[in-house]
Amino acid sequence: MRIVPEGRCVRGRRTPGAADRLVSAAALFLAVLLAAGCASAVKPTASASEPKKALYPWTALIVVDVQRGIFPLHREATFLAAVRTLVDRANEAGVPVIYVYHTDGGSFTPGRESWLLHPSLTPPEGAEQVRKSTADSFSGTELEALLDARRIGRVVICGLGSTACVSATLWGADGRGYDLVLPSDAHSMPLTGSSLEALERFNEFWKGNGAEVLPAALVDFKKTAGS
């Protein structure tokens, strides 16, 4: 689903339009994150506190950075359908859904078109939101406090981009001792600077690093931490 108009064509040549600028913004966003080490496979130092899965039983869904400025994506239709499935099933199960927004002073300034969630996601009024300025949704935000208040020990993490902010958020959750669930079809990357093969490698990596990796339709939101 396109969310911005295509560029204009002049005598057979396509001039840059809003779509081109969003693709460039997405590519720049990814490049900055990669340069900052956000996509690193190196495991951060674990937290010294007791693991969350030993403290709390319940599950939450965390939707990371499904913002208009990061589109278009690899397997875009599949990704959007999977995220929508997760949100609907979480709501049906009474599971908290927390929407994370990457926020900065540029393309992802609050209120700008590129900062908004994709139109296929329409959170209800009062939905939980977290605004972050780094790749890890836990770093410098109230996310952990929100999860503690709801006695969450198991997190289902989906969104954008796979090897950038989703990866960093998974590591942040892992270091705090949450049970991890990665829906295999509910993460993706911008078309520029990434590949479908990278998405599959990402799934395989997390299968070998303690996460439950399975399609969105098979995620059990009633399962408790440690079970």
Legacy VTK file of the C-alpha trace (Angstrom):
# vtk DataFile Version 3.0
C-alpha trace
ASCII
DATASET POLYDATA
POINTS 227 float
0.000 0.000 0.000
1.580 3.288 -1.076
1.305 6.105 1.402
2.943 8.881 -0.605
2.523 9.979 -4.233
4.946 8.834 -6.884
7.337 11.291 -8.458
6.331 13.128 -11.596
7.514 12.004 -15.029
8.985 14.471 -17.496
9.531 13.190 -21.057
10.026 9.647 -19.863
12.266 10.561 -16.958
10.997 10.339 -13.399
11.723 13.340 -11.211
12.067 12.864 -7.439
8.806 12.973 -5.583
7.651 12.405 -1.996
8.067 8.637 -2.358
11.712 9.055 -3.372
12.361 11.302 -0.401
10.792 8.764 1.970
12.917 5.964 0.483
15.989 8.156 0.964
14.930 8.921 4.530
14.456 5.235 5.253
17.855 4.400 3.782
19.502 7.176 5.802
17.696 6.043 8.950
18.985 2.494 8.437
22.518 3.676 7.656
22.670 5.791 10.813
21.490 2.872 12.944
23.991 0.503 11.367
26.796 2.996 11.835
25.844 3.317 15.496
26.136 -0.441 15.943
22.411 -1.004 16.406
22.381 -4.051 14.157
25.246 -5.739 15.955
24.870 -9.405 16.807
27.066 -8.881 19.874
25.066 -9.562 23.023
25.043 -6.619 25.476
25.948 -7.115 29.107
23.033 -8.718 30.961
21.229 -6.915 33.754
22.225 -7.919 37.275
18.619 -7.864 38.534
16.348 -10.888 38.756
14.978 -11.973 35.356
11.560 -10.548 34.552
10.276 -13.986 33.577
10.943 -15.110 37.154
9.031 -12.148 38.570
6.005 -11.734 36.315
3.811 -14.142 34.324
1.968 -12.138 31.670
2.561 -11.364 27.993
2.647 -8.045 26.092
2.965 -7.129 22.410
5.536 -4.466 21.490
5.152 -2.897 18.028
8.419 -1.176 17.093
8.650 1.743 14.656
5.993 0.816 12.080
6.238 4.406 10.842
5.558 5.778 7.387
9.059 7.157 6.840
10.594 3.655 6.884
8.491 2.303 3.983
8.629 0.725 1.354
9.751 -2.650 2.703
10.692 -6.165 1.763
7.612 -8.464 1.802
5.567 -5.398 2.758
2.066 -6.859 2.391
3.006 -9.975 4.368
4.586 -7.876 7.098
1.594 -5.556 7.481
-0.872 -8.448 7.543
1.208 -10.217 10.207
1.416 -7.132 12.428
-2.323 -6.582 12.059
-2.909 -10.230 13.015
-0.769 -9.826 16.137
-2.548 -6.647 17.218
-6.002 -8.140 16.664
-5.170 -11.362 18.502
-3.515 -9.503 21.375
-6.605 -7.320 21.758
-8.843 -10.384 21.720
-6.730 -11.981 24.449
-6.716 -8.820 26.565
-2.942 -8.494 26.196
-1.330 -5.020 26.391
-0.188 -3.573 23.051
2.552 -0.929 23.234
3.429 1.149 20.168
7.008 2.424 19.959
7.861 5.478 17.854
11.376 6.414 16.812
11.620 10.145 17.472
14.266 12.675 16.487
14.575 16.252 15.298
14.580 15.345 11.595
12.396 13.048 9.519
10.955 11.476 12.660
9.819 14.650 14.376
6.449 14.066 16.109
3.558 15.108 13.899
5.404 14.812 10.599
3.957 12.435 8.008
7.053 10.234 8.181
6.743 9.897 11.982
3.148 8.636 11.949
2.236 4.964 12.085
1.430 3.253 8.795
-2.268 3.822 7.916
-3.022 0.102 8.299
-2.464 0.475 12.050
-5.099 2.472 13.889
-4.452 2.265 17.637
-7.450 3.136 19.786
-7.504 6.405 21.661
-5.401 6.078 24.774
-3.220 3.254 23.410
0.125 2.940 25.147
2.929 4.766 23.323
6.662 4.927 23.926
8.926 7.428 22.179
12.573 6.508 21.817
15.624 8.257 20.391
17.937 5.211 20.153
17.520 1.777 18.598
16.702 -0.021 21.860
13.089 0.634 22.882
14.075 0.149 26.542
16.949 2.635 26.591
16.003 5.962 28.115
12.257 5.255 27.914
9.410 4.251 30.227
8.905 0.884 28.471
10.274 -1.258 31.299
8.165 0.588 33.878
5.029 0.094 31.752
5.721 -3.624 31.514
6.475 -3.925 35.253
3.194 -2.192 36.093
1.365 -4.859 34.085
3.427 -7.765 35.493
4.885 -8.658 32.094
7.518 -11.380 31.917
7.072 -12.392 28.274
7.271 -10.024 25.305
6.240 -10.489 21.681
8.325 -8.071 19.615
7.529 -7.097 16.019
8.185 -4.143 13.736
10.994 -2.324 11.900
13.757 -2.747 11.114
14.741 -6.332 11.740
18.501 -5.996 12.217
18.276 -2.481 13.641
15.628 -1.438 16.171
13.897 -4.822 16.445
17.269 -6.442 17.109
18.265 -3.821 19.672
14.911 -4.136 21.434
15.203 -7.927 21.534
18.647 -7.584 23.102
17.281 -5.038 25.569
14.518 -7.457 26.563
16.938 -10.383 26.712
19.250 -8.499 29.061
16.349 -7.860 31.419
15.355 -11.506 31.473
12.064 -11.485 29.552
10.872 -14.543 27.669
11.213 -13.547 24.006
8.854 -14.189 21.100
9.803 -13.099 17.573
7.012 -13.506 14.995
8.942 -14.648 11.928
6.776 -12.765 9.406
6.147 -9.600 11.452
9.478 -7.844 11.037
11.050 -6.354 7.935
13.585 -3.889 6.536
13.531 -1.030 4.003
14.092 -2.066 0.387
17.279 -0.003 0.265
20.316 -1.508 1.970
18.848 -4.869 3.003
17.666 -8.193 1.573
15.111 -10.953 2.028
17.970 -13.292 2.907
18.879 -11.044 5.834
15.364 -11.456 7.235
15.662 -15.242 7.144
19.104 -15.150 8.741
17.666 -12.921 11.456
14.991 -15.501 12.265
17.564 -18.289 12.384
19.871 -16.252 14.601
17.183 -15.646 17.210
16.031 -19.270 17.107
19.527 -20.087 18.307
19.596 -17.337 20.914
16.653 -18.122 23.132
13.664 -16.620 21.325
10.502 -18.458 20.339
10.349 -17.835 16.573
7.115 -18.682 14.766
4.550 -17.128 12.391
2.307 -14.394 13.769
-0.806 -16.542 13.412
0.664 -19.153 15.765
1.723 -16.859 18.620
-0.020 -17.893 21.850
-0.859 -14.733 23.772
-2.268 -16.697 26.706
1.010 -18.490 27.324
2.785 -17.318 30.495
6.446 -16.559 31.097
8.538 -19.624 31.834
5.898 -22.055 30.563
LINES 1 228
227 0 1 2 3 4 5 6 7 8 9 10 11 12 13 14 15 16 17 18 19 20 21 22 23 24 25 26 27 28 29 30 31 32 33 34 35 36 37 38 39 40 41 42 43 44 45 46 47 48 49 50 51 52 53 54 55 56 57 58 59 60 61 62 63 64 65 66 67 68 69 70 71 72 73 74 75 76 77 78 79 80 81 82 83 84 85 86 87 88 89 90 91 92 93 94 95 96 97 98 99 100 101 102 103 104 105 106 107 108 109 110 111 112 113 114 115 116 117 118 119 120 121 122 123 124 125 126 127 128 129 130 131 132 133 134 135 136 137 138 139 140 141 142 143 144 145 146 147 148 149 150 151 152 153 154 155 156 157 158 159 160 161 162 163 164 165 166 167 168 169 170 171 172 173 174 175 176 177 178 179 180 181 182 183 184 185 186 187 188 189 190 191 192 193 194 195 196 197 198 199 200 201 202 203 204 205 206 207 208 209 210 211 212 213 214 215 216 217 218 219 220 221 222 223 224 225 226
